[in-house]
Amino acid sequence: MSDKIDPWLDNKEAHEAINMCLSAIVKRLEGIEKFVNEMPTPDKTYYKPSGHEDYLNTKENYDNIYERLKVLEEKVYGMQKTD
């Protein structure tokens, strides 16, 4: 028996398999890019604290929280006696 492999046919099949793999990778990558682009970032995340008229982004919220903590700490430290 002569089981000769046609190199042209074998090469064509290999290229088709590689092309199918690359097409699948491209589709996955497009899905990942879409997901990442739609993810909320800190500057796209808004929260409206009670008592505020405007929504604040993450940085503004942290600034607000730390300012309030600073005021509370000053009140607590002012109430402590240092003998």
PyMOL Python script that loads the backbone (N, CA, C, O; Angstrom):
from pymol import cmd

cmd.read_pdbstr("""\
ATOM      1  N   MET A   1       0.815  -1.188   0.000  1.00  0.00           N
ATOM      2  CA  MET A   1       0.000   0.000   0.000  1.00  0.00           C
ATOM      3  C   MET A   1       0.854   1.244   0.000  1.00  0.00           C
ATOM      4  O   MET A   1       1.838   1.353   0.732  1.00  0.00           O
ATOM      5  N   SER A   2       0.473   2.134  -0.798  1.00  0.00           N
ATOM      6  CA  SER A   2       1.213   3.383  -0.774  1.00  0.00           C
ATOM      7  C   SER A   2       0.289   4.467  -0.234  1.00  0.00           C
ATOM      8  O   SER A   2      -0.580   4.977  -0.941  1.00  0.00           O
ATOM      9  N   ASP A   3       0.498   4.810   1.037  1.00  0.00           N
ATOM     10  CA  ASP A   3      -0.281   5.848   1.710  1.00  0.00           C
ATOM     11  C   ASP A   3       0.461   7.174   1.617  1.00  0.00           C
ATOM     12  O   ASP A   3       1.018   7.661   2.600  1.00  0.00           O
ATOM     13  N   LYS A   4       0.457   7.734   0.448  1.00  0.00           N
ATOM     14  CA  LYS A   4       1.122   9.019   0.265  1.00  0.00           C
ATOM     15  C   LYS A   4       0.161  10.138   0.673  1.00  0.00           C
ATOM     16  O   LYS A   4      -1.027  10.125   0.349  1.00  0.00           O
ATOM     17  N   ILE A   5       0.711  11.072   1.372  1.00  0.00           N
ATOM     18  CA  ILE A   5      -0.053  12.234   1.799  1.00  0.00           C
ATOM     19  C   ILE A   5       0.214  13.357   0.807  1.00  0.00           C
ATOM     20  O   ILE A   5       1.358  13.706   0.518  1.00  0.00           O
ATOM     21  N   ASP A   6      -0.856  13.896   0.310  1.00  0.00           N
ATOM     22  CA  ASP A   6      -0.729  15.022  -0.602  1.00  0.00           C
ATOM     23  C   ASP A   6      -0.363  16.260   0.218  1.00  0.00           C
ATOM     24  O   ASP A   6      -1.194  16.760   0.976  1.00  0.00           O
ATOM     25  N   PRO A   7       0.867  16.763   0.079  1.00  0.00           N
ATOM     26  CA  PRO A   7       1.288  17.902   0.902  1.00  0.00           C
ATOM     27  C   PRO A   7       0.434  19.147   0.669  1.00  0.00           C
ATOM     28  O   PRO A   7       0.242  19.937   1.594  1.00  0.00           O
ATOM     29  N   TRP A   8      -0.073  19.334  -0.523  1.00  0.00           N
ATOM     30  CA  TRP A   8      -0.910  20.507  -0.790  1.00  0.00           C
ATOM     31  C   TRP A   8      -2.238  20.428  -0.047  1.00  0.00           C
ATOM     32  O   TRP A   8      -2.712  21.423   0.502  1.00  0.00           O
ATOM     33  N   LEU A   9      -2.835  19.238  -0.032  1.00  0.00           N
ATOM     34  CA  LEU A   9      -4.106  19.050   0.651  1.00  0.00           C
ATOM     35  C   LEU A   9      -3.905  19.150   2.166  1.00  0.00           C
ATOM     36  O   LEU A   9      -4.702  19.773   2.868  1.00  0.00           O
ATOM     37  N   ASP A  10      -2.836  18.533   2.653  1.00  0.00           N
ATOM     38  CA  ASP A  10      -2.547  18.584   4.101  1.00  0.00           C
ATOM     39  C   ASP A  10      -2.278  20.022   4.546  1.00  0.00           C
ATOM     40  O   ASP A  10      -2.728  20.439   5.613  1.00  0.00           O
ATOM     41  N   ASN A  11      -1.552  20.770   3.735  1.00  0.00           N
ATOM     42  CA  ASN A  11      -1.241  22.162   4.040  1.00  0.00           C
ATOM     43  C   ASN A  11      -2.524  22.996   4.016  1.00  0.00           C
ATOM     44  O   ASN A  11      -2.698  23.877   4.858  1.00  0.00           O
ATOM     45  N   LYS A  12      -3.405  22.737   3.084  1.00  0.00           N
ATOM     46  CA  LYS A  12      -4.665  23.473   2.993  1.00  0.00           C
ATOM     47  C   LYS A  12      -5.511  23.223   4.233  1.00  0.00           C
ATOM     48  O   LYS A  12      -6.085  24.163   4.780  1.00  0.00           O
ATOM     49  N   GLU A  13      -5.599  21.990   4.682  1.00  0.00           N
ATOM     50  CA  GLU A  13      -6.369  21.662   5.878  1.00  0.00           C
ATOM     51  C   GLU A  13      -5.788  22.337   7.115  1.00  0.00           C
ATOM     52  O   GLU A  13      -6.525  22.828   7.969  1.00  0.00           O
ATOM     53  N   ALA A  14      -4.466  22.357   7.201  1.00  0.00           N
ATOM     54  CA  ALA A  14      -3.809  23.007   8.343  1.00  0.00           C
ATOM     55  C   ALA A  14      -4.107  24.499   8.350  1.00  0.00           C
ATOM     56  O   ALA A  14      -4.391  25.073   9.401  1.00  0.00           O
ATOM     57  N   HIS A  15      -4.044  25.126   7.185  1.00  0.00           N
ATOM     58  CA  HIS A  15      -4.333  26.552   7.111  1.00  0.00           C
ATOM     59  C   HIS A  15      -5.793  26.851   7.447  1.00  0.00           C
ATOM     60  O   HIS A  15      -6.087  27.860   8.087  1.00  0.00           O
ATOM     61  N   GLU A  16      -6.698  25.992   7.026  1.00  0.00           N
ATOM     62  CA  GLU A  16      -8.104  26.181   7.363  1.00  0.00           C
ATOM     63  C   GLU A  16      -8.326  26.051   8.872  1.00  0.00           C
ATOM     64  O   GLU A  16      -9.107  26.807   9.449  1.00  0.00           O
ATOM     65  N   ALA A  17      -7.649  25.106   9.507  1.00  0.00           N
ATOM     66  CA  ALA A  17      -7.779  24.933  10.961  1.00  0.00           C
ATOM     67  C   ALA A  17      -7.225  26.149  11.698  1.00  0.00           C
ATOM     68  O   ALA A  17      -7.829  26.632  12.656  1.00  0.00           O
ATOM     69  N   ILE A  18      -6.075  26.638  11.246  1.00  0.00           N
ATOM     70  CA  ILE A  18      -5.473  27.821  11.862  1.00  0.00           C
ATOM     71  C   ILE A  18      -6.389  29.027  11.675  1.00  0.00           C
ATOM     72  O   ILE A  18      -6.572  29.824  12.595  1.00  0.00           O
ATOM     73  N   ASN A  19      -6.962  29.158  10.477  1.00  0.00           N
ATOM     74  CA  ASN A  19      -7.862  30.276  10.201  1.00  0.00           C
ATOM     75  C   ASN A  19      -9.095  30.221  11.104  1.00  0.00           C
ATOM     76  O   ASN A  19      -9.547  31.255  11.594  1.00  0.00           O
ATOM     77  N   MET A  20      -9.638  29.030  11.326  1.00  0.00           N
ATOM     78  CA  MET A  20     -10.794  28.883  12.205  1.00  0.00           C
ATOM     79  C   MET A  20     -10.431  29.267  13.641  1.00  0.00           C
ATOM     80  O   MET A  20     -11.214  29.927  14.324  1.00  0.00           O
ATOM     81  N   CYS A  21      -9.258  28.858  14.092  1.00  0.00           N
ATOM     82  CA  CYS A  21      -8.802  29.222  15.446  1.00  0.00           C
ATOM     83  C   CYS A  21      -8.637  30.734  15.576  1.00  0.00           C
ATOM     84  O   CYS A  21      -9.068  31.324  16.567  1.00  0.00           O
ATOM     85  N   LEU A  22      -8.025  31.349  14.596  1.00  0.00           N
ATOM     86  CA  LEU A  22      -7.829  32.800  14.639  1.00  0.00           C
ATOM     87  C   LEU A  22      -9.161  33.541  14.599  1.00  0.00           C
ATOM     88  O   LEU A  22      -9.319  34.560  15.272  1.00  0.00           O
ATOM     89  N   SER A  23     -10.111  33.048  13.826  1.00  0.00           N
ATOM     90  CA  SER A  23     -11.435  33.677  13.781  1.00  0.00           C
ATOM     91  C   SER A  23     -12.113  33.600  15.145  1.00  0.00           C
ATOM     92  O   SER A  23     -12.735  34.566  15.587  1.00  0.00           O
ATOM     93  N   ALA A  24     -11.994  32.452  15.812  1.00  0.00           N
ATOM     94  CA  ALA A  24     -12.583  32.301  17.141  1.00  0.00           C
ATOM     95  C   ALA A  24     -11.906  33.238  18.141  1.00  0.00           C
ATOM     96  O   ALA A  24     -12.577  33.829  18.988  1.00  0.00           O
ATOM     97  N   ILE A  25     -10.594  33.376  18.047  1.00  0.00           N
ATOM     98  CA  ILE A  25      -9.853  34.278  18.945  1.00  0.00           C
ATOM     99  C   ILE A  25     -10.288  35.729  18.711  1.00  0.00           C
ATOM    100  O   ILE A  25     -10.458  36.485  19.667  1.00  0.00           O
ATOM    101  N   VAL A  26     -10.466  36.115  17.456  1.00  0.00           N
ATOM    102  CA  VAL A  26     -10.889  37.484  17.138  1.00  0.00           C
ATOM    103  C   VAL A  26     -12.258  37.762  17.746  1.00  0.00           C
ATOM    104  O   VAL A  26     -12.470  38.829  18.322  1.00  0.00           O
ATOM    105  N   LYS A  27     -13.189  36.819  17.627  1.00  0.00           N
ATOM    106  CA  LYS A  27     -14.520  37.009  18.201  1.00  0.00           C
ATOM    107  C   LYS A  27     -14.448  37.166  19.718  1.00  0.00           C
ATOM    108  O   LYS A  27     -15.121  38.023  20.291  1.00  0.00           O
ATOM    109  N   ARG A  28     -13.627  36.332  20.367  1.00  0.00           N
ATOM    110  CA  ARG A  28     -13.477  36.442  21.821  1.00  0.00           C
ATOM    111  C   ARG A  28     -12.866  37.779  22.207  1.00  0.00           C
ATOM    112  O   ARG A  28     -13.309  38.418  23.161  1.00  0.00           O
ATOM    113  N   LEU A  29     -11.854  38.198  21.470  1.00  0.00           N
ATOM    114  CA  LEU A  29     -11.188  39.462  21.765  1.00  0.00           C
ATOM    115  C   LEU A  29     -12.148  40.641  21.586  1.00  0.00           C
ATOM    116  O   LEU A  29     -12.125  41.580  22.383  1.00  0.00           O
ATOM    117  N   GLU A  30     -12.976  40.603  20.568  1.00  0.00           N
ATOM    118  CA  GLU A  30     -13.963  41.668  20.374  1.00  0.00           C
ATOM    119  C   GLU A  30     -14.924  41.723  21.558  1.00  0.00           C
ATOM    120  O   GLU A  30     -15.278  42.806  22.024  1.00  0.00           O
ATOM    121  N   GLY A  31     -15.345  40.555  22.045  1.00  0.00           N
ATOM    122  CA  GLY A  31     -16.226  40.507  23.210  1.00  0.00           C
ATOM    123  C   GLY A  31     -15.565  41.077  24.449  1.00  0.00           C
ATOM    124  O   GLY A  31     -16.194  41.800  25.221  1.00  0.00           O
ATOM    125  N   ILE A  32     -14.294  40.751  24.640  1.00  0.00           N
ATOM    126  CA  ILE A  32     -13.550  41.253  25.797  1.00  0.00           C
ATOM    127  C   ILE A  32     -13.388  42.773  25.700  1.00  0.00           C
ATOM    128  O   ILE A  32     -13.576  43.480  26.690  1.00  0.00           O
ATOM    129  N   GLU A  33     -13.043  43.276  24.514  1.00  0.00           N
ATOM    130  CA  GLU A  33     -12.896  44.719  24.327  1.00  0.00           C
ATOM    131  C   GLU A  33     -14.206  45.444  24.608  1.00  0.00           C
ATOM    132  O   GLU A  33     -14.206  46.497  25.246  1.00  0.00           O
ATOM    133  N   LYS A  34     -15.311  44.896  24.143  1.00  0.00           N
ATOM    134  CA  LYS A  34     -16.613  45.516  24.388  1.00  0.00           C
ATOM    135  C   LYS A  34     -16.914  45.558  25.883  1.00  0.00           C
ATOM    136  O   LYS A  34     -17.381  46.572  26.401  1.00  0.00           O
ATOM    137  N   PHE A  35     -16.643  44.448  26.574  1.00  0.00           N
ATOM    138  CA  PHE A  35     -16.887  44.377  28.019  1.00  0.00           C
ATOM    139  C   PHE A  35     -16.037  45.394  28.764  1.00  0.00           C
ATOM    140  O   PHE A  35     -16.540  46.109  29.631  1.00  0.00           O
ATOM    141  N   VAL A  36     -14.761  45.463  28.435  1.00  0.00           N
ATOM    142  CA  VAL A  36     -13.844  46.382  29.124  1.00  0.00           C
ATOM    143  C   VAL A  36     -14.247  47.835  28.869  1.00  0.00           C
ATOM    144  O   VAL A  36     -14.183  48.661  29.779  1.00  0.00           O
ATOM    145  N   ASN A  37     -14.660  48.153  27.645  1.00  0.00           N
ATOM    146  CA  ASN A  37     -15.058  49.531  27.333  1.00  0.00           C
ATOM    147  C   ASN A  37     -16.334  49.934  28.042  1.00  0.00           C
ATOM    148  O   ASN A  37     -16.548  51.120  28.295  1.00  0.00           O
ATOM    149  N   GLU A  38     -17.192  48.971  28.371  1.00  0.00           N
ATOM    150  CA  GLU A  38     -18.449  49.280  29.043  1.00  0.00           C
ATOM    151  C   GLU A  38     -18.328  49.255  30.565  1.00  0.00           C
ATOM    152  O   GLU A  38     -19.267  49.636  31.264  1.00  0.00           O
ATOM    153  N   MET A  39     -17.181  48.811  31.086  1.00  0.00           N
ATOM    154  CA  MET A  39     -17.007  48.751  32.532  1.00  0.00           C
ATOM    155  C   MET A  39     -16.991  50.164  33.117  1.00  0.00           C
ATOM    156  O   MET A  39     -16.353  51.065  32.573  1.00  0.00           O
ATOM    157  N   PRO A  40     -17.695  50.342  34.222  1.00  0.00           N
ATOM    158  CA  PRO A  40     -17.658  51.668  34.836  1.00  0.00           C
ATOM    159  C   PRO A  40     -16.288  51.932  35.473  1.00  0.00           C
ATOM    160  O   PRO A  40     -15.702  51.064  36.120  1.00  0.00           O
ATOM    161  N   THR A  41     -15.812  53.134  35.270  1.00  0.00           N
ATOM    162  CA  THR A  41     -14.552  53.545  35.889  1.00  0.00           C
ATOM    163  C   THR A  41     -14.892  54.499  37.029  1.00  0.00           C
ATOM    164  O   THR A  41     -16.022  54.982  37.103  1.00  0.00           O
ATOM    165  N   PRO A  42     -13.948  54.780  37.913  1.00  0.00           N
ATOM    166  CA  PRO A  42     -14.250  55.678  39.030  1.00  0.00           C
ATOM    167  C   PRO A  42     -14.832  57.021  38.598  1.00  0.00           C
ATOM    168  O   PRO A  42     -15.692  57.569  39.287  1.00  0.00           O
ATOM    169  N   ASP A  43     -14.376  57.556  37.467  1.00  0.00           N
ATOM    170  CA  ASP A  43     -14.920  58.846  37.051  1.00  0.00           C
ATOM    171  C   ASP A  43     -16.280  58.705  36.368  1.00  0.00           C
ATOM    172  O   ASP A  43     -16.930  59.709  36.077  1.00  0.00           O
ATOM    173  N   LYS A  44     -16.724  57.449  36.107  1.00  0.00           N
ATOM    174  CA  LYS A  44     -18.056  57.227  35.547  1.00  0.00           C
ATOM    175  C   LYS A  44     -19.031  56.728  36.613  1.00  0.00           C
ATOM    176  O   LYS A  44     -20.207  56.507  36.324  1.00  0.00           O
ATOM    177  N   THR A  45     -18.552  56.552  37.827  1.00  0.00           N
ATOM    178  CA  THR A  45     -19.389  56.044  38.905  1.00  0.00           C
ATOM    179  C   THR A  45     -19.847  57.219  39.752  1.00  0.00           C
ATOM    180  O   THR A  45     -19.028  57.950  40.309  1.00  0.00           O
ATOM    181  N   TYR A  46     -21.135  57.393  39.846  1.00  0.00           N
ATOM    182  CA  TYR A  46     -21.682  58.532  40.573  1.00  0.00           C
ATOM    183  C   TYR A  46     -22.563  58.072  41.731  1.00  0.00           C
ATOM    184  O   TYR A  46     -23.221  57.033  41.670  1.00  0.00           O
ATOM    185  N   TYR A  47     -22.551  58.873  42.772  1.00  0.00           N
ATOM    186  CA  TYR A  47     -23.356  58.601  43.960  1.00  0.00           C
ATOM    187  C   TYR A  47     -23.832  59.936  44.509  1.00  0.00           C
ATOM    188  O   TYR A  47     -23.085  60.914  44.533  1.00  0.00           O
ATOM    189  N   LYS A  48     -25.085  59.964  44.951  1.00  0.00           N
ATOM    190  CA  LYS A  48     -25.635  61.200  45.509  1.00  0.00           C
ATOM    191  C   LYS A  48     -25.816  61.012  47.007  1.00  0.00           C
ATOM    192  O   LYS A  48     -26.783  60.387  47.443  1.00  0.00           O
ATOM    193  N   PRO A  49     -24.881  61.555  47.807  1.00  0.00           N
ATOM    194  CA  PRO A  49     -25.020  61.440  49.257  1.00  0.00           C
ATOM    195  C   PRO A  49     -26.220  62.261  49.740  1.00  0.00           C
ATOM    196  O   PRO A  49     -26.603  63.252  49.118  1.00  0.00           O
ATOM    197  N   SER A  50     -26.798  61.831  50.852  1.00  0.00           N
ATOM    198  CA  SER A  50     -27.932  62.588  51.372  1.00  0.00           C
ATOM    199  C   SER A  50     -27.453  63.976  51.793  1.00  0.00           C
ATOM    200  O   SER A  50     -26.370  64.136  52.356  1.00  0.00           O
ATOM    201  N   GLY A  51     -28.269  64.948  51.512  1.00  0.00           N
ATOM    202  CA  GLY A  51     -27.909  66.318  51.833  1.00  0.00           C
ATOM    203  C   GLY A  51     -27.187  67.034  50.706  1.00  0.00           C
ATOM    204  O   GLY A  51     -26.917  68.230  50.813  1.00  0.00           O
ATOM    205  N   HIS A  52     -26.870  66.333  49.634  1.00  0.00           N
ATOM    206  CA  HIS A  52     -26.195  66.948  48.485  1.00  0.00           C
ATOM    207  C   HIS A  52     -27.178  67.065  47.330  1.00  0.00           C
ATOM    208  O   HIS A  52     -28.006  66.181  47.112  1.00  0.00           O
ATOM    209  N   GLU A  53     -27.078  68.152  46.601  1.00  0.00           N
ATOM    210  CA  GLU A  53     -27.941  68.327  45.441  1.00  0.00           C
ATOM    211  C   GLU A  53     -27.381  67.620  44.218  1.00  0.00           C
ATOM    212  O   GLU A  53     -28.136  67.165  43.358  1.00  0.00           O
ATOM    213  N   ASP A  54     -26.066  67.527  44.138  1.00  0.00           N
ATOM    214  CA  ASP A  54     -25.427  66.954  42.953  1.00  0.00           C
ATOM    215  C   ASP A  54     -24.884  65.560  43.236  1.00  0.00           C
ATOM    216  O   ASP A  54     -24.605  65.194  44.377  1.00  0.00           O
ATOM    217  N   TYR A  55     -24.745  64.794  42.150  1.00  0.00           N
ATOM    218  CA  TYR A  55     -24.080  63.500  42.246  1.00  0.00           C
ATOM    219  C   TYR A  55     -22.579  63.740  42.277  1.00  0.00           C
ATOM    220  O   TYR A  55     -22.076  64.678  41.659  1.00  0.00           O
ATOM    221  N   LEU A  56     -21.872  62.888  42.998  1.00  0.00           N
ATOM    222  CA  LEU A  56     -20.418  63.007  43.116  1.00  0.00           C
ATOM    223  C   LEU A  56     -19.771  61.778  42.495  1.00  0.00           C
ATOM    224  O   LEU A  56     -20.299  60.670  42.591  1.00  0.00           O
ATOM    225  N   ASN A  57     -18.612  61.987  41.851  1.00  0.00           N
ATOM    226  CA  ASN A  57     -17.871  60.825  41.376  1.00  0.00           C
ATOM    227  C   ASN A  57     -17.090  60.231  42.547  1.00  0.00           C
ATOM    228  O   ASN A  57     -17.159  60.749  43.661  1.00  0.00           O
ATOM    229  N   THR A  58     -16.367  59.178  42.311  1.00  0.00           N
ATOM    230  CA  THR A  58     -15.689  58.464  43.396  1.00  0.00           C
ATOM    231  C   THR A  58     -14.701  59.361  44.135  1.00  0.00           C
ATOM    232  O   THR A  58     -14.663  59.355  45.366  1.00  0.00           O
ATOM    233  N   LYS A  59     -13.900  60.134  43.398  1.00  0.00           N
ATOM    234  CA  LYS A  59     -12.919  61.006  44.050  1.00  0.00           C
ATOM    235  C   LYS A  59     -13.607  62.044  44.927  1.00  0.00           C
ATOM    236  O   LYS A  59     -13.198  62.280  46.063  1.00  0.00           O
ATOM    237  N   GLU A  60     -14.649  62.656  44.393  1.00  0.00           N
ATOM    238  CA  GLU A  60     -15.366  63.668  45.167  1.00  0.00           C
ATOM    239  C   GLU A  60     -16.015  63.048  46.409  1.00  0.00           C
ATOM    240  O   GLU A  60     -16.066  63.672  47.470  1.00  0.00           O
ATOM    241  N   ASN A  61     -16.507  61.823  46.266  1.00  0.00           N
ATOM    242  CA  ASN A  61     -17.083  61.127  47.415  1.00  0.00           C
ATOM    243  C   ASN A  61     -16.037  60.874  48.488  1.00  0.00           C
ATOM    244  O   ASN A  61     -16.278  61.119  49.670  1.00  0.00           O
ATOM    245  N   TYR A  62     -14.863  60.377  48.067  1.00  0.00           N
ATOM    246  CA  TYR A  62     -13.784  60.148  49.046  1.00  0.00           C
ATOM    247  C   TYR A  62     -13.371  61.452  49.716  1.00  0.00           C
ATOM    248  O   TYR A  62     -13.151  61.487  50.927  1.00  0.00           O
ATOM    249  N   ASP A  63     -13.264  62.527  48.932  1.00  0.00           N
ATOM    250  CA  ASP A  63     -12.914  63.827  49.513  1.00  0.00           C
ATOM    251  C   ASP A  63     -13.937  64.233  50.561  1.00  0.00           C
ATOM    252  O   ASP A  63     -13.578  64.719  51.634  1.00  0.00           O
ATOM    253  N   ASN A  64     -15.212  64.033  50.248  1.00  0.00           N
ATOM    254  CA  ASN A  64     -16.289  64.360  51.180  1.00  0.00           C
ATOM    255  C   ASN A  64     -16.188  63.511  52.450  1.00  0.00           C
ATOM    256  O   ASN A  64     -16.308  64.029  53.561  1.00  0.00           O
ATOM    257  N   ILE A  65     -15.971  62.231  52.282  1.00  0.00           N
ATOM    258  CA  ILE A  65     -15.868  61.322  53.435  1.00  0.00           C
ATOM    259  C   ILE A  65     -14.687  61.707  54.323  1.00  0.00           C
ATOM    260  O   ILE A  65     -14.830  61.781  55.543  1.00  0.00           O
ATOM    261  N   TYR A  66     -13.522  61.954  53.724  1.00  0.00           N
ATOM    262  CA  TYR A  66     -12.339  62.290  54.517  1.00  0.00           C
ATOM    263  C   TYR A  66     -12.480  63.649  55.200  1.00  0.00           C
ATOM    264  O   TYR A  66     -11.983  63.839  56.310  1.00  0.00           O
ATOM    265  N   GLU A  67     -13.143  64.577  54.557  1.00  0.00           N
ATOM    266  CA  GLU A  67     -13.375  65.877  55.193  1.00  0.00           C
ATOM    267  C   GLU A  67     -14.271  65.705  56.416  1.00  0.00           C
ATOM    268  O   GLU A  67     -14.029  66.309  57.461  1.00  0.00           O
ATOM    269  N   ARG A  68     -15.306  64.876  56.279  1.00  0.00           N
ATOM    270  CA  ARG A  68     -16.196  64.629  57.415  1.00  0.00           C
ATOM    271  C   ARG A  68     -15.466  63.887  58.536  1.00  0.00           C
ATOM    272  O   ARG A  68     -15.684  64.173  59.713  1.00  0.00           O
ATOM    273  N   LEU A  69     -14.606  62.942  58.177  1.00  0.00           N
ATOM    274  CA  LEU A  69     -13.813  62.238  59.194  1.00  0.00           C
ATOM    275  C   LEU A  69     -12.879  63.203  59.927  1.00  0.00           C
ATOM    276  O   LEU A  69     -12.701  63.126  61.143  1.00  0.00           O
ATOM    277  N   LYS A  70     -12.291  64.110  59.153  1.00  0.00           N
ATOM    278  CA  LYS A  70     -11.381  65.092  59.760  1.00  0.00           C
ATOM    279  C   LYS A  70     -12.126  65.942  60.788  1.00  0.00           C
ATOM    280  O   LYS A  70     -11.610  66.194  61.877  1.00  0.00           O
ATOM    281  N   VAL A  71     -13.323  66.380  60.449  1.00  0.00           N
ATOM    282  CA  VAL A  71     -14.130  67.186  61.373  1.00  0.00           C
ATOM    283  C   VAL A  71     -14.451  66.380  62.625  1.00  0.00           C
ATOM    284  O   VAL A  71     -14.329  66.890  63.739  1.00  0.00           O
ATOM    285  N   LEU A  72     -14.862  65.119  62.450  1.00  0.00           N
ATOM    286  CA  LEU A  72     -15.177  64.273  63.602  1.00  0.00           C
ATOM    287  C   LEU A  72     -13.955  64.045  64.479  1.00  0.00           C
ATOM    288  O   LEU A  72     -14.049  64.111  65.704  1.00  0.00           O
ATOM    289  N   GLU A  73     -12.811  63.779  63.861  1.00  0.00           N
ATOM    290  CA  GLU A  73     -11.589  63.563  64.641  1.00  0.00           C
ATOM    291  C   GLU A  73     -11.220  64.818  65.426  1.00  0.00           C
ATOM    292  O   GLU A  73     -10.811  64.724  66.584  1.00  0.00           O
ATOM    293  N   GLU A  74     -11.357  65.980  64.815  1.00  0.00           N
ATOM    294  CA  GLU A  74     -11.041  67.222  65.517  1.00  0.00           C
ATOM    295  C   GLU A  74     -11.961  67.408  66.714  1.00  0.00           C
ATOM    296  O   GLU A  74     -11.527  67.867  67.771  1.00  0.00           O
ATOM    297  N   LYS A  75     -13.224  67.054  66.551  1.00  0.00           N
ATOM    298  CA  LYS A  75     -14.160  67.163  67.680  1.00  0.00           C
ATOM    299  C   LYS A  75     -13.782  66.195  68.784  1.00  0.00           C
ATOM    300  O   LYS A  75     -13.791  66.564  69.959  1.00  0.00           O
ATOM    301  N   VAL A  76     -13.449  64.961  68.426  1.00  0.00           N
ATOM    302  CA  VAL A  76     -13.080  63.956  69.429  1.00  0.00           C
ATOM    303  C   VAL A  76     -11.796  64.366  70.137  1.00  0.00           C
ATOM    304  O   VAL A  76     -11.726  64.316  71.365  1.00  0.00           O
ATOM    305  N   TYR A  77     -10.780  64.769  69.380  1.00  0.00           N
ATOM    306  CA  TYR A  77      -9.506  65.147  70.002  1.00  0.00           C
ATOM    307  C   TYR A  77      -9.680  66.405  70.859  1.00  0.00           C
ATOM    308  O   TYR A  77      -8.984  66.567  71.861  1.00  0.00           O
ATOM    309  N   GLY A  78     -10.595  67.289  70.479  1.00  0.00           N
ATOM    310  CA  GLY A  78     -10.840  68.500  71.252  1.00  0.00           C
ATOM    311  C   GLY A  78     -11.522  68.184  72.562  1.00  0.00           C
ATOM    312  O   GLY A  78     -11.399  68.944  73.522  1.00  0.00           O
ATOM    313  N   MET A  79     -12.250  67.061  72.621  1.00  0.00           N
ATOM    314  CA  MET A  79     -12.957  66.688  73.838  1.00  0.00           C
ATOM    315  C   MET A  79     -12.035  65.939  74.830  1.00  0.00           C
ATOM    316  O   MET A  79     -12.336  65.848  76.020  1.00  0.00           O
ATOM    317  N   GLN A  80     -10.939  65.419  74.330  1.00  0.00           N
ATOM    318  CA  GLN A  80     -10.027  64.663  75.193  1.00  0.00           C
ATOM    319  C   GLN A  80      -9.184  65.614  76.030  1.00  0.00           C
ATOM    320  O   GLN A  80      -8.715  66.645  75.548  1.00  0.00           O
ATOM    321  N   LYS A  81      -9.006  65.251  77.273  1.00  0.00           N
ATOM    322  CA  LYS A  81      -8.163  66.065  78.163  1.00  0.00           C
ATOM    323  C   LYS A  81      -6.731  65.584  78.045  1.00  0.00           C
ATOM    324  O   LYS A  81      -6.469  64.381  78.046  1.00  0.00           O
ATOM    325  N   THR A  82      -5.830  66.501  77.947  1.00  0.00           N
ATOM    326  CA  THR A  82      -4.415  66.163  77.936  1.00  0.00           C
ATOM    327  C   THR A  82      -3.784  66.715  79.207  1.00  0.00           C
ATOM    328  O   THR A  82      -3.442  67.895  79.279  1.00  0.00           O
ATOM    329  N   ASP A  83      -3.632  65.846  80.216  1.00  0.00           N
ATOM    330  CA  ASP A  83      -3.039  66.278  81.489  1.00  0.00           C
ATOM    331  C   ASP A  83      -1.577  65.958  81.562  1.00  0.00           C
ATOM    332  O   ASP A  83      -0.929  66.255  82.566  1.00  0.00           O
TER     333      ASP A  83
END
""", "prot")
cmd.dss("prot")
cmd.show_as("cartoon", "prot")
cmd.util.cbc("prot")
cmd.orient("prot")
